[in-house]
Structures are given as C-alpha cells and as structure tokens.
Amino acid sequence: MSMVGIIGLLLAIAILIFGAYKGLGALPLTMIAALVAIVFNGIPLWEGFATHYMAGYTSAYMSYFLMFACSALYAKLMDESGCATAIGYKFIDWFGRKNIMLVTILIVSVLTYGGVSLFVVVYAVAPIMFLLFKEANLPRHLTMACLIVGSATYTMTTLPGTPQLTNVVPTEYLGTTMTAAPVLSIICTVAIFALCLLYCTWAKNRAVARGEVWSYPDNVDPALFEIKDRSLLPPAWKAFLPIVVLLLVIIVGGRFVSNSTMLATCAMLLGAVLTYVLNFPKFKGKDWKALLGDGLGGGISGIGGLAAVLAFGTVVQNSGAFQDIVDWVLNLDMNPYVRGVFATSVFSGITGSSSGGLRLMYQSLADTFISSGCNLEILHRLTSIAAGGLDTLPHSPGLFLMFSVLGLNHKNAYRHVFACSVAIPVIVVVVATAICVFAGI
C-alpha cells in the first residue's frame, strides 16, 4: 500500500472540508484538492485534470442537467404563481406554527418515499420551507436539518420498499427485494426518526433561546412570501395538484420506466406545465422570457457544485491509493455483516455517495456474501443503513446542491447534517449490526 498516496487522499479530503467551512466555492476547492491527490499519487498532471477530472465534471451535466433545469423551472413557477405560499399556509392551518419542523420533515419524507430523489426534492420543498419557517420566525439554517432528515435518512435507507437507489442497489447483487428484512427495517426507521426528531427539537429550542430569527437568502424575493391578503393566493387544490401529479408520475411510472432520471425530468416538466396552465391568470403581465430564463438557468447554478465534487471523486477513484484502500478493505477477515457494514461505510465516505459506495462494495463482495450463508435480507438492510452514514461527510456532492438552493453553507448548517445524517445512522447501524451478530440472526 502506497502510504504517500494514502496521505495525499486524506490531505485532499481535509482540504475539501476546511475549504468548505471557509466558504470557498466548489470549483476552485475541488481543483485544489484534486491537484493534491494527483501529485501525491503520481498521476500525470494533464491526464489527471483533462481526463479524470473533466470526465467526472461533464458526467454530471450529461446525467443530470435536464433534470436540474426542469426542477428549477418547476420551483420557479411554483414561487411566482403563489402555489408554494398557498401550500405553506395550508400546512400552517392544519398543524400550527409550533410543529413547523415536524411538518416540514413529514413533507420531505412523503416526497422522497414517493420516489423524488434528494437532488430534486430540494427544489420542490425550498419555497414551502421558506414560508413555513418565516411564519414561525425560525432561523433558516434549521431548514437544512428538516431537509436532510426527510430526504437522506430513513426514507433513503430503512423504510421497506423505498425506491431510492440506496435501497435498490443491494437487490441487483443479492437477489433480495426492496422490502428486505421488514421487521429490522421498521425498528431502525423508528430509531432514526425518533433520534433525529429529538435533535431537531433541541436545535430549534437552542436557536430560539439565542434569539435567532428568520432571514431570506440573498437570491430570493421576499415579496413572494409577504402575502397580506390570502384570498389573492391560488386555491389549495391548484397548488397541490401539480405535486400530486408529479408524485403519481414518479411512483406509477417507476413500475414501467427503469431510467429514474428521465422519469424525474418528465415529472418535473409536467409539474411545471400544470402549474402554469392551472394558474394562467397569475402569470399575466409577467415577463415570460425572464421566467423561462431564470427558471431553467437555476439548474445551471445548482448542478455546478455537484459536477465539481463528482469531478474530484473521479480523480480519487482513478488513483492508485484508492485501489489500495479497496484491496485492503476487501481482504479483511470479518463476520459478513460487520464486513459489509465496514466496507460500505469506507467506500461511501471516500466517494461521498451512498449508492456509489454500495455499488463498489457489492461489485467486489457480492459472491462472497452469497456463498457465506448469511441472511442476505439482513445484510441488505444493514449495508443500506451504513451507506447512509459517512456518505454525507462535508465533501458529499448533494450537500453543495442543498446549501446552494437554501442559501446556506457548511459553516452555518453542516452541524445539522453531521448530527442527523452521519452520527445517528452510524449509531443505529452499529447497534443493529451488533445485535444481529450476537443474536446469530
């Protein structure tokens, strides 16, 4: 194992973490970190950037640009029509201002459990969260806690049948189903939800005690949320219908269309068209060219940070040190459950991707697990939960997108991510794995 290369990778990740907290943009930050990884691993400089870095960068646009553009357009039309504001007020009517954080978590959970990916859901819920948190006068950084709990914890890894990739990948290698180990799944879901809700309640009370209040992101027009006469807002059914249709397209279409990115793109585009048609009078007199330009253009700003972090990840995966780490982990002699959880955690942490870490692990170990005689359904569930832990370290691509849309950064909001999407899932999977091993399940 090349210790120089390993040190280079660790130093590169440390630079990402430090730079993110200092507010350095994703592009210059990942280029500096990539340079360190390239130099320490002896990769030719031009090959490292022109081949590996750019392959990762352009892959993000090739894979996700249309989805991001349509998602941003949908969110823009929901804003401008007043639909997002109408939805927010309706939830306030139903649940009251005191339960805003719980309500927000449930909204995000319903969307992601319904099939909306975390890369898309932030566009759909951000305007709604802004209205809810403004009405409750809670600081904006708490929106990140609700978003991460509802999108990147139990609906991604533990709820039986969740269509998120982290639950789908194990089925491709183990022959299990998406409802694998339902009893263990439900127990872990309850544990993660309860612990996250406790943290969110503590964080809210602490923020209120410190006198923190709501503030809008710099790129958001407060006038869209300052509604003095609610009768001017669209009727509730017009506001909710595009979301319902969007979810139905994703859920029902998922049974017939295997390309989830294409499905999400079409669903978001349909949601945007429906929002416009149902609320046509609201758009009269508005500059349609500006709406279309700003809406679709929002996808470019959103995907930029994701592309840069994926570019860095591609450099890492093409380094000799990364392969050394893979070989070391795969040669460890452990209980199958412990081995699966440990390997998944390491790979997900390095790549900053839950599904990426799982694929890498199962590509190398699936046959070993199948021949070991262990309960494959239990293994499926434990590795899925493990993938949803270290995948959200500060260099995770999804975080850069979420922070960008919410007008936040690592310095003022990452602590919520670490508590809810790193610490709590890790604790739950360690305890669950220990019980399964010692009980001989």
C-alpha positions in Angstrom: 0.0 0.0 0.0 1.4 3.4 -1.0 1.4 5.5 2.2 2.3 8.6 0.2 -0.8 8.2 -2.0 -3.0 7.5 1.1 -1.7 10.6 2.8 -2.4 12.5 -0.4 -6.1 11.4 -0.4 -6.5 12.2 3.3 -5.0 15.6 2.8 -7.2 16.3 -0.2 -10.3 15.4 1.7 -9.1 17.6 4.6 -8.7 20.5 2.2 -12.2 20.0 0.9 -13.6 20.0 4.5 -11.6 23.0 5.6 -12.2 25.0 2.4 -16.0 24.3 2.5 -16.2 25.7 6.0 -14.3 28.8 4.9 -16.8 29.3 2.1 -14.6 28.6 -0.8 -16.6 27.7 -4.0 -16.9 24.1 -5.1 -15.0 24.5 -8.3 -11.7 26.1 -7.0 -11.9 23.9 -3.9 -12.2 20.6 -5.8 -9.5 21.7 -8.2 -7.0 22.3 -5.4 -8.0 19.1 -3.7 -7.7 17.2 -6.9 -4.2 18.7 -7.5 -3.1 17.3 -4.2 -4.5 13.8 -4.9 -2.9 13.9 -8.4 0.6 14.9 -7.2 0.7 12.5 -4.2 -0.5 9.6 -6.4 1.9 10.2 -9.3 -0.8 10.8 -11.8 0.4 12.8 -14.8 -1.0 16.4 -14.3 -2.7 16.8 -17.7 -4.2 13.3 -17.5 -5.5 14.0 -14.0 -7.3 17.1 -15.0 -8.1 16.8 -18.7 -9.1 13.1 -18.5 -10.2 12.1 -15.0 -11.4 15.5 -13.5 -13.2 16.5 -16.7 -14.8 13.1 -17.1 -16.4 13.4 -13.7 -17.4 17.0 -14.2 -19.1 16.5 -17.6 -20.8 13.3 -16.5 -22.8 15.4 -14.0 -24.2 17.6 -16.8 -24.7 14.6 -19.1 -26.6 12.7 -16.5 -28.5 15.4 -14.5 -28.6 18.7 -16.4 -32.1 18.2 -17.9 -33.5 17.1 -14.5 -31.9 20.0 -12.7 -33.2 22.5 -15.3 -36.8 21.2 -15.3 -36.7 21.0 -11.5 -35.5 24.6 -11.2 -38.2 25.7 -13.7 -40.9 23.9 -11.7 -39.8 25.5 -8.4 -39.7 29.0 -10.1 -43.2 28.7 -11.4 -44.4 27.4 -8.0 -42.9 30.5 -6.5 -44.2 33.0 -9.0 -47.7 31.6 -9.1 -48.1 31.7 -5.3 -48.6 27.9 -5.1 -45.7 27.3 -2.8 -47.0 30.0 -0.4 -50.6 28.6 -0.6 -49.3 25.1 0.3 -47.2 26.6 3.2 -50.2 28.4 4.7 -52.4 25.3 4.3 -49.9 23.3 6.4 -49.9 26.0 9.0 -53.7 25.8 9.2 -53.6 22.1 9.6 -50.7 21.7 12.1 -50.0 25.1 13.6 -46.8 27.1 13.9 -45.5 25.1 16.9 -45.0 22.0 14.8 -43.3 23.5 11.8 -40.2 21.3 11.9 -42.1 18.1 12.3 -44.4 19.1 9.5 -41.5 20.0 7.2 -39.8 16.7 7.9 -43.0 14.8 7.0 -43.5 16.8 3.8 -40.0 15.9 2.6 -40.4 12.3 3.7 -43.6 11.8 1.7 -41.9 13.2 -1.4 -38.8 11.1 -1.1 -40.6 7.9 -0.1 -42.8 8.5 -3.1 -39.7 8.4 -5.3 -38.5 12.0 -5.6 -34.7 12.0 -5.3 -32.9 14.2 -2.8 -31.3 16.0 -5.8 -34.9 17.0 -6.9 -36.8 17.4 -3.7 -34.9 20.4 -2.5 -36.3 22.4 -5.5 -39.8 21.3 -4.7 -39.8 22.0 -0.9 -37.5 25.0 -0.6 -40.2 27.6 -1.3 -42.6 25.8 1.1 -40.0 25.7 3.8 -39.2 29.4 3.4 -42.9 30.2 4.0 -43.3 27.9 7.0 -40.1 29.0 8.7 -40.9 32.7 8.0 -44.2 32.3 9.7 -42.7 30.5 12.7 -39.8 33.1 12.7 -37.2 30.3 12.9 -33.7 30.7 11.5 -33.1 29.4 8.0 -30.2 27.1 9.0 -32.8 24.8 10.6 -34.4 24.1 7.2 -31.3 22.0 6.5 -32.0 19.8 9.5 -35.5 19.1 8.3 -34.4 18.6 4.6 -31.6 16.2 5.5 -33.8 14.2 7.9 -36.7 13.8 5.5 -34.5 13.0 2.4 -31.2 11.4 3.4 -32.0 9.1 6.4 -34.9 6.6 6.9 -36.7 7.3 3.5 -33.4 6.6 1.7 -32.2 3.6 3.6 -34.6 1.9 6.1 -38.2 2.2 5.2 -39.4 -1.0 3.5 -40.0 -0.5 -0.2 -38.3 2.9 -0.6 -37.5 3.4 -4.3 -34.3 5.4 -3.5 -31.1 4.0 -5.1 -29.5 3.1 -1.7 -32.3 0.5 -1.3 -32.3 -0.6 -4.9 -28.6 -1.4 -5.4 -28.4 -4.4 -3.0 -31.3 -6.0 -4.8 -29.2 -6.0 -8.0 -26.4 -8.1 -6.4 -28.1 -10.2 -3.7 -31.4 -11.0 -5.4 -33.4 -9.5 -2.4 -36.4 -7.2 -2.7 -36.8 -3.6 -1.7 -38.8 -4.7 1.3 -35.9 -6.8 2.6 -35.9 -7.5 6.4 -39.1 -5.6 7.1 -39.0 -6.0 10.9 -35.4 -4.8 11.2 -36.2 -2.0 8.7 -39.1 -0.7 10.8 -37.2 -0.9 14.1 -34.3 1.1 12.6 -36.7 3.5 11.0 -38.3 4.3 14.3 -34.9 4.7 16.0 -33.6 7.1 13.3 -36.8 9.1 13.2 -37.0 9.4 17.0 -33.4 10.4 17.4 -33.5 12.9 14.6 -36.7 14.5 15.9 -35.1 14.8 19.3 -32.1 16.6 17.8 -34.3 18.9 15.7 -36.3 19.8 18.7 -33.2 20.5 20.7 -31.6 22.6 17.9 -34.8 24.6 17.5 -35.1 25.4 21.2 -31.4 26.3 21.3 -31.8 28.7 18.3 -34.9 30.3 19.9 -33.1 30.7 23.2 -30.3 32.5 21.4 -32.7 34.9 19.8 -32.1 33.7 16.2 -34.8 34.7 13.7 -35.8 34.1 10.0 -33.9 35.7 7.1 -34.2 35.2 3.4 -31.5 34.0 1.1 -29.8 36.8 -1.0 -31.3 35.5 -4.2 -34.9 35.2 -3.0 -37.5 37.9 -3.5 -39.2 38.4 -0.1 -42.3 39.9 -1.8 -43.2 36.4 -3.0 -43.8 35.4 0.6 -45.2 38.6 2.1 -48.9 38.0 1.5 -51.3 40.3 3.3 -54.4 39.0 1.7 -54.5 35.2 1.4 -57.5 35.4 -0.9 -55.1 36.5 -3.6 -53.3 33.1 -3.4 -54.3 30.2 -5.7 -56.9 27.8 -4.2 -55.3 24.9 -2.3 -56.3 22.3 -4.9 -54.5 24.2 -7.7 -51.4 24.4 -5.5 -51.4 20.7 -4.5 -52.4 19.2 -7.8 -49.1 19.6 -9.7 -47.3 17.9 -6.7 -49.8 15.1 -6.6 -49.5 14.5 -10.4 -45.7 14.7 -10.2 -45.6 12.1 -7.5 -48.0 9.8 -9.3 -45.9 10.0 -12.5 -42.8 9.0 -10.5 -44.4 6.3 -8.4 -46.5 4.7 -11.2 -44.0 5.4 -13.9 -41.3 3.7 -11.9 -43.0 0.4 -12.5 -42.6 0.8 -16.2 -39.6 3.1 -16.7 -36.2 2.0 -15.5 -34.5 5.3 -16.2 -35.3 7.2 -13.0 -33.5 10.4 -14.1 -35.6 10.5 -17.3 -38.7 9.8 -15.3 -38.0 12.6 -12.7 -37.2 15.0 -15.5 -40.5 14.3 -17.3 -42.4 14.5 -14.0 -40.9 17.9 -13.1 -41.6 19.3 -16.6 -45.2 18.1 -16.4 -45.4 19.7 -12.9 -44.2 23.0 -14.3 -46.6 22.9 -17.3 -49.5 22.1 -14.9 -48.6 24.9 -12.6 -48.6 27.3 -15.4 -51.8 26.2 -17.0 -53.8 25.9 -13.7 -52.6 29.4 -12.6 -52.5 31.1 -16.0 -54.1 34.4 -14.7 -51.3 34.7 -12.2 -48.7 34.9 -14.9 -50.5 37.6 -17.0 -48.3 40.7 -17.3 -45.2 38.8 -16.2 -42.1 38.6 -18.4 -42.3 35.1 -19.7 -38.8 35.2 -21.2 -37.4 36.1 -17.8 -39.4 33.4 -16.1 -38.1 30.8 -18.5 -34.6 32.1 -18.5 -34.3 32.4 -14.7 -36.1 29.1 -14.1 -34.1 26.9 -16.5 -30.9 28.9 -15.6 -31.3 27.9 -12.0 -30.4 24.4 -13.0 -27.0 25.5 -14.1 -26.1 27.1 -10.8 -27.5 24.1 -8.9 -25.5 21.5 -10.8 -22.2 23.3 -10.9 -21.2 22.4 -7.3 -22.4 18.8 -7.8 -20.3 18.5 -11.0 -17.2 19.8 -9.3 -17.4 17.3 -6.4 -18.1 14.4 -8.8 -15.0 15.5 -10.7 -12.9 15.3 -7.6 -14.4 11.9 -6.9 -13.4 10.6 -10.3 -9.8 11.7 -9.7 -9.8 9.8 -6.4 -11.3 6.6 -7.9 -8.5 6.6 -10.6 -5.7 6.9 -8.1 -3.5 4.0 -7.0 -4.1 4.8 -3.4 -7.8 4.4 -3.7 -7.4 0.9 -5.3 -5.0 0.0 -2.4 -7.7 1.0 0.1 -10.3 -1.1 -1.8 -8.0 -4.1 -1.8 -7.2 -3.7 2.0 -10.9 -3.5 2.9 -11.9 -6.4 0.7 -9.2 -8.7 2.3 -10.3 -8.1 5.9 -11.4 -11.3 7.7 -14.7 -10.4 9.5 -18.2 -11.5 10.2 -20.1 -11.0 6.9 -22.4 -8.3 8.4 -19.5 -6.5 10.0 -17.5 -6.7 6.8 -20.4 -5.4 4.7 -21.1 -2.5 7.0 -17.5 -1.6 7.4 -16.7 -1.8 3.7 -19.8 0.2 2.7 -19.0 2.9 5.2 -15.4 3.3 4.0 -16.4 3.4 0.3 -19.3 5.7 0.8 -17.2 8.0 2.9 -14.4 8.3 0.3 -16.7 8.7 -2.7 -19.3 10.9 -0.8 -22.0 8.7 -2.3 -24.3 6.1 -0.7 -25.3 4.4 -3.9 -21.7 4.7 -5.3 -20.2 3.2 -2.1 -22.7 0.3 -2.2 -22.1 -0.5 -5.8 -18.3 -0.5 -5.3 -18.6 -2.8 -2.3 -21.1 -5.3 -3.9 -19.2 -5.4 -7.2 -16.3 -7.0 -5.2 -18.0 -8.8 -2.4 -21.5 -9.9 -3.5 -20.4 -13.5 -4.4 -18.5 -13.8 -1.1 -21.6 -12.8 0.8 -23.9 -15.2 -1.1 -21.6 -18.1 -0.5 -21.2 -17.3 3.2 -24.6 -18.4 4.1 -25.5 -15.2 5.9 -29.1 -13.8 5.9 -29.0 -11.8 2.7 -32.1 -9.7 3.6 -30.4 -8.6 6.9 -27.2 -7.9 5.0 -29.2 -5.8 2.5 -30.7 -3.7 5.2 -27.6 -3.2 7.3 -25.5 -2.2 4.3 -28.1 0.2 3.1 -28.2 2.0 6.5 -24.4 2.0 6.6 -24.3 3.7 3.1 -26.4 6.5 4.5 -23.9 7.4 7.2 -20.5 8.5 6.1 -21.8 9.4 2.6 -22.7 12.9 3.9 -19.3 14.0 5.1 -18.6 17.6 4.1 -17.4 16.6 0.6 -20.7 15.0 -0.4 -22.0 16.3 -3.8 -25.6 16.5 -2.6 -24.7 18.9 0.2 -23.3 21.5 -2.2 -26.6 21.5 -4.1 -28.8 21.7 -1.0 -26.8 24.5 0.5 -26.9 26.4 -2.8 -30.7 26.2 -3.1 -31.3 27.1 0.6 -28.7 29.9 0.6 -26.7 28.2 3.3 -23.1 26.9 3.7 -21.1 24.4 5.6 -20.2 26.8 8.3 -23.7 27.7 9.4 -25.6 24.5 8.7 -23.3 21.4 8.3 -23.6 20.6 12.1 -27.2 19.6 11.5 -26.2 17.3 8.6 -23.5 15.7 10.8 -25.9 15.0 13.7 -28.8 13.7 11.7 -27.2 12.1 8.6 -23.8 10.9 9.9 -23.8 10.4 13.7 -27.4 9.0 14.2 -27.3 6.5 11.2 -23.8 5.3 12.3 -25.0 4.7 15.9 -28.1 2.9 14.7 -26.3 0.6 12.2 -23.6 -0.2 14.8 -26.1 -1.2 17.4 -28.3 -3.1 14.8 -25.2 -5.0 13.5 -24.0 -5.9 17.0 -27.5 -7.3 17.9 -27.7 -9.3 14.6 -24.2 -10.8 15.1 -24.5 -11.7 18.8 -28.1 -13.0 18.4 -27.0 -15.1 15.4 -29.7 -13.7 13.2 
